[in-house]
């Protein structure tokens, strides 16, 4: 009988308990010692990697090299792919904008872990897009899955202060998923406007 799952659940409960207490201990104005910030960043990366695997079925493993070693390596493009550290993309060939951005991304941010995570998540999104294109049409469930991945990508982009640079995620790739789902451009815009109006109406009612 395997106990790995039980041990993992116990570890997660402990992590939740400690994290909850730390949220009360650490204030927004605290200046953290470097080793504390590094440990919290590592924990965030590890948890997000496991979540990505269980949620989307794609491994998002921690690079084997240290952050210092990763920073010493240069990105390069080859056959439409980009490398940062020991991670090389697999599906960036369908997105010239991603290739251009990530070829020089270390000039824009030094958050190496987030760079690699975001590359992995985009690889997953682009792989799903390739599959969708090959099928010729998809249902709304696939669109919603793509939107979830896109939200994670944009959350990382926000942390790196590179949201506008990642606008191609929604403008090009999510638009392609919606197109394959048979959503006309006008319908997509109207749907987004209706969501905004419903959100505003809800806020007005609750105020």
C-alpha positions as CSV (number, residue, x, y, z in Angstrom):
1,X,0.0,0.0,0.0
2,X,1.4,3.4,-1.0
3,X,1.3,6.2,1.6
4,X,2.7,9.0,-0.7
5,X,-0.7,10.6,-1.2
6,X,-1.4,10.6,2.5
7,X,2.0,12.1,3.4
8,X,1.5,14.8,0.7
9,X,-1.9,15.8,2.1
10,X,-0.4,16.0,5.6
11,X,2.4,18.2,4.2
12,X,-0.1,20.4,2.4
13,X,-2.2,20.9,5.6
14,X,1.0,21.9,7.5
15,X,1.9,24.3,4.8
16,X,-1.6,25.9,4.9
17,X,-1.4,26.2,8.7
18,X,2.1,27.8,8.7
19,X,1.2,30.1,5.8
20,X,-1.9,31.3,7.5
21,X,0.0,32.2,10.7
22,X,2.8,33.9,8.6
23,X,0.2,36.0,6.8
24,X,-0.6,37.5,10.3
25,X,3.1,37.8,11.2
26,X,4.4,39.5,8.0
27,X,3.1,42.9,7.3
28,X,3.0,44.6,3.9
29,X,5.7,47.1,5.1
30,X,8.1,44.4,6.4
31,X,11.6,44.4,4.9
32,X,12.4,40.7,4.7
33,X,15.9,39.2,5.0
34,X,17.0,37.8,1.6
35,X,17.0,34.2,2.8
36,X,13.4,34.5,4.0
37,X,12.3,36.0,0.6
38,X,14.2,33.3,-1.2
39,X,12.5,30.5,0.8
40,X,9.0,32.0,0.2
41,X,9.7,32.3,-3.5
42,X,10.9,28.7,-3.7
43,X,7.8,27.5,-1.8
44,X,5.6,29.5,-4.2
45,X,7.3,28.0,-7.2
46,X,7.2,24.4,-6.0
47,X,3.5,24.6,-5.1
48,X,2.6,26.2,-8.4
49,X,4.5,23.5,-10.3
50,X,2.6,20.7,-8.6
51,X,-0.7,22.6,-9.0
52,X,0.0,23.0,-12.7
53,X,0.7,19.3,-13.1
54,X,-2.5,18.2,-11.4
55,X,-4.6,20.9,-12.9
56,X,-3.4,20.7,-16.5
57,X,-1.6,17.4,-16.7
58,X,1.7,19.0,-17.7
59,X,5.0,18.8,-15.7
60,X,6.3,22.1,-14.6
61,X,9.5,20.9,-12.8
62,X,11.9,23.2,-11.0
63,X,15.0,23.8,-13.1
64,X,17.9,21.7,-11.7
65,X,20.3,24.7,-11.6
66,X,20.4,27.4,-9.1
67,X,19.0,30.9,-9.8
68,X,22.6,32.2,-10.0
69,X,23.5,29.5,-12.6
70,X,20.4,30.3,-14.6
71,X,21.2,34.0,-14.7
72,X,24.6,33.2,-16.1
73,X,23.2,31.5,-19.1
74,X,21.9,33.4,-22.1
75,X,18.7,32.8,-24.0
76,X,18.8,31.7,-27.6
77,X,16.3,31.1,-30.3
78,X,16.5,28.0,-32.5
79,X,13.8,26.6,-34.8
80,X,11.4,29.1,-33.3
81,X,12.2,28.0,-29.7
82,X,13.7,29.9,-26.8
83,X,16.0,28.7,-24.0
84,X,16.4,30.2,-20.5
85,X,18.7,28.3,-18.3
86,X,18.1,24.6,-18.8
87,X,14.6,25.0,-20.1
88,X,13.9,25.1,-23.8
89,X,10.4,25.8,-25.1
90,X,8.7,23.2,-27.4
91,X,5.8,25.2,-29.0
92,X,7.0,28.8,-29.3
93,X,7.2,28.3,-33.1
94,X,3.6,29.3,-33.4
95,X,4.1,32.7,-31.6
96,X,6.7,35.1,-33.0
97,X,5.7,37.6,-30.3
98,X,6.7,35.2,-27.6
99,X,9.9,34.4,-29.4
100,X,10.8,38.1,-29.6
101,X,9.9,38.9,-26.0
102,X,11.6,35.9,-24.4
103,X,14.8,36.2,-26.5
104,X,15.7,39.3,-24.4
105,X,13.5,38.9,-21.4
106,X,16.3,38.9,-18.9
107,X,16.9,42.5,-19.9
108,X,13.4,43.3,-18.7
109,X,13.3,41.3,-15.4
110,X,15.6,39.3,-13.2
111,X,12.8,37.1,-11.8
112,X,14.2,33.9,-13.3
113,X,11.8,31.5,-11.7
114,X,8.8,33.4,-13.0
115,X,10.4,33.6,-16.5
116,X,10.8,29.8,-16.7
117,X,7.3,29.2,-15.2
118,X,5.7,31.5,-17.6
119,X,7.5,29.9,-20.6
120,X,6.2,26.5,-19.4
121,X,2.7,27.7,-19.1
122,X,2.8,29.3,-22.6
123,X,4.2,26.1,-23.9
124,X,1.1,24.3,-22.5
125,X,-1.2,26.9,-24.0
126,X,0.5,26.8,-27.4
127,X,0.4,23.0,-27.4
128,X,-3.3,23.0,-26.8
129,X,-3.7,25.6,-29.5
130,X,-1.9,23.4,-32.0
131,X,-4.2,20.5,-31.1
132,X,-7.2,22.7,-31.5
133,X,-6.1,23.8,-34.9
134,X,-5.4,20.2,-35.9
135,X,-9.0,19.2,-34.8
136,X,-10.5,22.2,-36.7
137,X,-13.1,23.0,-34.0
138,X,-13.4,22.9,-30.3
139,X,-16.1,23.3,-27.6
140,X,-16.4,25.9,-24.9
141,X,-14.8,23.6,-22.4
142,X,-11.5,23.8,-24.3
143,X,-11.9,27.6,-24.5
144,X,-12.4,27.8,-20.7
145,X,-9.3,25.6,-20.1
146,X,-7.3,28.0,-22.3
147,X,-8.6,31.0,-20.4
148,X,-7.5,29.4,-17.1
149,X,-4.0,28.9,-18.4
150,X,-4.0,32.4,-19.8
151,X,-5.0,33.9,-16.4
152,X,-2.0,32.1,-14.8
153,X,0.3,33.5,-17.5
154,X,-1.0,37.0,-17.1
155,X,-0.7,36.8,-13.3
156,X,3.0,36.0,-13.7
157,X,3.3,38.7,-16.3
158,X,1.8,41.2,-13.8
159,X,4.4,40.1,-11.1
160,X,7.1,40.8,-13.6
161,X,5.6,44.1,-14.6
162,X,5.3,42.9,-18.2
163,X,1.5,42.7,-18.7
164,X,1.4,44.8,-21.9
165,X,4.3,42.8,-23.4
166,X,2.1,39.7,-23.0
167,X,-1.0,41.2,-24.7
168,X,-0.6,38.6,-27.5
169,X,-1.9,35.9,-25.1
170,X,-5.4,37.3,-25.3
171,X,-5.3,39.3,-28.6
172,X,-3.9,36.4,-30.6
173,X,-4.1,33.0,-28.9
174,X,-7.3,33.2,-26.8
175,X,-8.9,34.8,-29.9
176,X,-7.9,31.8,-31.9
177,X,-9.4,29.4,-29.4
178,X,-12.7,31.4,-29.5
179,X,-12.6,31.4,-33.3
180,X,-12.2,27.6,-33.3
181,X,-15.2,27.4,-30.9
182,X,-17.3,29.2,-33.5
183,X,-17.6,32.5,-31.7
184,X,-17.8,35.3,-34.2
185,X,-15.6,38.4,-33.4
186,X,-18.7,40.5,-32.7
187,X,-20.1,37.9,-30.4
188,X,-16.8,37.7,-28.4
189,X,-16.8,41.5,-27.9
190,X,-20.5,41.5,-26.9
191,X,-20.0,38.6,-24.5
192,X,-17.1,40.5,-22.8
193,X,-19.1,43.7,-22.6
194,X,-22.1,41.8,-21.1
195,X,-19.8,40.2,-18.4
196,X,-18.5,43.7,-17.5
197,X,-22.1,45.1,-17.3
198,X,-23.2,42.2,-15.1
199,X,-20.2,42.7,-12.8
200,X,-21.1,46.5,-12.6
201,X,-24.7,45.7,-11.9
202,X,-23.8,43.3,-9.1
203,X,-21.6,45.9,-7.5
204,X,-24.4,48.5,-7.7
205,X,-26.8,46.1,-6.0
206,X,-24.4,45.2,-3.2
207,X,-23.5,48.8,-2.5
